[in-house]
Amino acid sequence: MVHAITIEREFGCGASEIAGSVANRLGWSLWDERLTQEIARLTKSTPQAVERIEWRTDPPVYRLFQDFLRGAFEGGLPPANRLHLLDARRIAHASETAVNTAFSAGPSVIVGRGSQYFLRNRKDVFRVFLYASRDYKIRRLITRGATEDKAIEQIDTTDKARAAFVGQYLGLKWPDPHLYDAMFNTETGDSFVADMLVRCVRGAHPDDQPLAVKQEDCGRGRSY
């Protein structure tokens, strides 16, 4: 039986909303902003310090960290205190601890933070990647209040920076399709993708083989 879903995604494609919908439909815990808060707790962080620092004079490694977490929680910048004492390796270590905490807490939907990598060897985890076209992601950010210039800047830089962070500090190609059981284009609609995910998870039966999406289990749609 599937114990957890990990959702990795391109920034701006709507993963946070979809993850919340999936968690609600399954009655599982959602670890999205909550996971960021756990990482902050592990690194003795507070939101107030982030507001003061705002990474205005950060060296490149901290800019990578900023984009990694900004992409991890699309609702805004997450808590992070004492940033001058943190380095990327410490963040990666704290992320792994936080992901394992989330997984151990019970059935859960875990968004980003390297969860697909940290839980890669578990057969009771369904790993998903969500994506969308650049134009769709820009429009989506604008409808949620971002200016056009800001939306373009975030879409064009966040995932590139995150890929650099993941490559350097987790030793991973981002995104690596071999880590995922399914990939969905969110342009098909949040509700549709959430429905597909729930159907896939309910129809998945871990055994000696890796989990895999089957069209007869998940219905028709753009899943690869």
C-alpha positions in Angstrom: 0.0 0.0 0.0 1.2 3.5 -0.8 2.2 5.3 2.3 3.2 8.7 0.9 3.2 10.8 -2.3 6.1 13.0 -3.1 5.4 15.9 -5.5 8.3 17.6 -7.3 7.4 20.4 -9.7 8.3 23.3 -11.9 7.8 26.6 -10.1 4.5 28.2 -10.9 2.6 25.2 -12.2 0.2 25.0 -9.3 1.7 22.1 -7.4 0.9 23.5 -3.9 -2.8 23.7 -4.8 -2.9 20.3 -6.3 -1.0 18.7 -3.4 -3.5 20.3 -1.0 -6.4 18.9 -3.0 -4.9 15.4 -3.1 -4.2 15.4 0.6 -7.8 16.5 1.3 -9.3 13.8 -0.9 -7.2 11.1 0.6 -7.5 12.3 4.2 -3.6 12.4 4.4 -1.3 15.0 6.0 0.0 17.7 3.8 3.7 18.6 4.2 4.3 21.7 2.1 4.7 24.9 4.2 4.7 22.6 7.2 7.9 21.0 5.8 9.5 24.3 5.4 8.7 25.1 9.0 10.2 21.9 10.1 13.4 22.7 8.2 13.4 26.1 9.9 13.0 24.5 13.3 15.9 22.1 12.6 18.1 25.0 11.7 16.8 27.3 14.5 15.2 29.7 12.1 12.5 32.4 12.4 10.5 34.3 9.7 11.5 37.6 11.4 15.1 37.2 10.6 14.3 36.5 6.9 12.3 39.7 6.7 15.3 41.6 8.1 17.9 40.0 5.9 15.9 39.5 2.6 19.1 38.1 1.0 20.1 41.5 -0.3 23.8 41.0 -0.3 23.8 37.2 -0.4 26.7 35.3 -2.0 25.7 33.0 -4.9 25.2 29.9 -2.8 22.6 31.7 -0.7 20.8 32.9 -3.8 20.6 29.3 -4.9 19.2 28.4 -1.5 16.7 31.2 -1.8 15.4 30.0 -5.1 15.4 26.4 -3.9 13.0 27.2 -1.1 11.0 29.8 -3.1 10.4 27.0 -5.6 9.6 24.7 -2.7 6.8 26.8 -1.3 5.0 28.8 -4.0 3.0 30.7 -1.4 6.0 32.9 -0.6 9.4 32.9 0.9 9.6 30.4 3.8 11.0 30.9 7.3 14.8 31.0 7.5 16.7 32.6 10.4 20.5 33.1 11.0 21.0 32.8 7.3 24.6 33.9 7.8 25.2 30.7 9.8 23.6 28.4 7.3 25.2 26.8 4.2 23.7 24.7 1.5 25.0 21.4 2.8 23.4 22.1 6.2 20.1 22.9 4.5 20.2 19.7 2.4 20.9 17.7 5.6 18.0 19.4 7.4 15.7 18.8 4.4 16.5 15.0 4.5 15.7 14.9 8.2 12.5 16.9 7.7 11.3 14.6 4.9 12.0 11.5 6.9 10.0 13.1 9.8 7.1 13.8 7.5 7.2 10.2 6.1 7.3 8.7 9.6 4.4 10.8 10.8 1.8 8.8 8.8 0.2 8.8 5.3 1.3 12.1 3.7 1.6 14.2 0.6 5.1 15.7 0.7 5.9 18.6 -1.6 9.5 19.1 -2.9 12.5 19.6 -0.7 14.3 16.7 -2.3 11.7 14.2 -1.0 11.6 12.3 -4.3 15.4 11.7 -3.8 15.5 11.1 -0.1 12.7 8.5 -0.4 13.8 7.1 -3.7 14.4 3.5 -2.4 11.0 3.1 -0.8 8.4 1.0 -2.7 5.6 2.4 -0.6 6.1 6.0 -2.0 4.5 7.3 -5.2 6.8 9.9 -6.8 5.3 12.5 -9.1 6.6 15.4 -11.2 4.3 18.3 -12.2 5.1 20.7 -15.1 3.5 23.2 -17.4 4.4 25.5 -20.3 6.3 28.7 -19.6 3.3 30.8 -20.8 0.9 29.0 -18.6 3.0 29.4 -15.5 3.5 33.1 -16.2 -0.2 33.6 -16.6 -0.9 31.6 -13.4 1.4 33.8 -11.3 -0.1 37.0 -12.8 -3.7 35.8 -11.9 -2.4 35.4 -8.3 -1.2 38.9 -8.1 2.3 39.0 -9.5 3.3 41.7 -12.0 4.1 40.5 -15.5 7.8 41.4 -15.0 8.0 39.6 -11.7 6.2 36.6 -13.0 8.6 36.3 -16.0 11.7 36.8 -13.7 10.5 34.1 -11.3 9.6 31.6 -14.0 12.9 32.1 -15.9 15.2 31.9 -12.9 13.8 29.8 -10.1 13.9 26.4 -11.7 17.4 27.1 -13.2 18.7 28.1 -9.8 17.0 25.1 -8.1 18.5 22.7 -10.7 22.0 24.2 -9.9 21.4 23.8 -6.1 20.2 20.2 -6.5 23.0 19.3 -8.8 25.7 20.7 -6.6 24.5 19.7 -3.2 22.4 16.6 -3.8 24.4 15.3 -6.7 21.2 15.1 -8.8 20.1 16.0 -12.3 16.9 18.1 -12.0 14.5 16.9 -13.0 15.5 13.3 -13.5 12.5 11.4 -15.0 13.9 8.1 -13.7 13.1 9.2 -10.1 9.3 9.5 -10.8 6.5 7.1 -11.2 4.4 9.6 -13.2 4.7 13.1 -14.7 1.6 15.3 -15.3 1.0 18.5 -17.3 -1.0 20.7 -14.9 -2.5 22.6 -17.9 -5.1 19.9 -17.9 -6.5 21.5 -14.8 -5.8 21.3 -11.0 -8.9 19.2 -10.3 -8.1 16.8 -13.2 -4.5 16.3 -12.1 -5.6 15.8 -8.5 -8.2 13.2 -9.6 -5.6 11.4 -11.7 -3.1 11.3 -8.8 -5.7 9.9 -6.4 -6.7 7.2 -8.9 -3.1 6.3 -9.5 -2.3 6.0 -5.8 -5.4 4.0 -5.0 -4.7 1.6 -7.9 -1.0 1.2 -7.1 0.2 -2.0 -5.4 3.9 -2.1 -4.4 5.5 -5.4 -4.9 8.9 -6.5 -6.2 8.7 -4.1 -9.0 8.8 -0.2 -8.9 5.5 1.6 -9.0 4.4 2.6 -12.4 1.4 4.5 -13.9 -0.9 2.5 -16.1 -3.5 4.2 -18.3 -6.2 1.7 -17.1 -5.5 2.7 -13.5 -5.3 6.4 -13.9 -7.6 7.2 -16.8 -6.8 9.1 -19.9 -4.8 12.2 -19.7 -1.4 13.7 -20.4 0.7 11.5 -18.1 4.1 10.2 -19.1 
